[in-house]
Amino acid sequence: MHAKVIELVGESETSWKDAVRSAIREASKTVGNITGVEVLNLTTNVVHGDIMEYKANVKIAYADGDKGGL
């Protein structure tokens, strides 16, 4: 089995947890067999002292079954 990693930014209006989930949902639309997530960075957009959007930069690992592993 081979593993591949893609990097994404998830966004949410409610929390960083939801931002990470958003990235996983988006990745699962095009890749299967997601095996793990590494959160690289958490940021927000702030307007007039209020958080408007949460962002999570993540690396998502997935098994690449197309390479013919053992």
N, C-alpha and C positions, 0 to 999 in steps of 0.2 A: 504494500500500500504506500502511496505517495501522498504527501500533504502539500497543500498550497495555501497561500495567505493573500488576502486582499485587504486593502485599507479603505475605510469609509468614514463619513461623518454623519451621525444620526442627529436629528433635531426634534425638540419637543417644546411645547408651551408650558408643560407642567412640572417636569423633573429630569434630572440627569438619568435616572433609572429608565424612564420612558424613552429618552434619547438613545440609550444603548439598545433598548428593545426595537426601536425604529430602525436602527442600522441592521440589526439581525433580520428583521422582517424583510427589509429591502434586499439584503444579500440572498435570502432564501428564495427570492423570486427567480434568481438566475443560477444559483449553485445549490447542490444538495449535500448531504452528509456533513453539515457544519459540526465541528468537533470542539471548538473553543473560541473564546473572545478575550483579547487583551485590550484593556482601556488605556489609551496612551495619554489622553488629555481631556479635561473637562473645562468648558468655557461657557460664558453667557453673553447675551446682548442685553445691555442695560440702557433704559431711556428714562430720564428724569428720576433716577434713583430706584427705579423698579425693574426687576428682571422681566424681560419680554420673551426670551427664548433661551433654552438650554441646549448646548451642543456637546456631543461626545465623539472624539476622534478614537476610532477603534481599529484593531487588526482582527480579522475573522479568519480562522483556520478551518479548512475543510479537506476531507479525504478525496483524493483524485483517483477514482477507481478505473479511469480510462487507460491508465498506463500499464495495466496488467501485473500488479504486484502479486506476491506469493500469498 
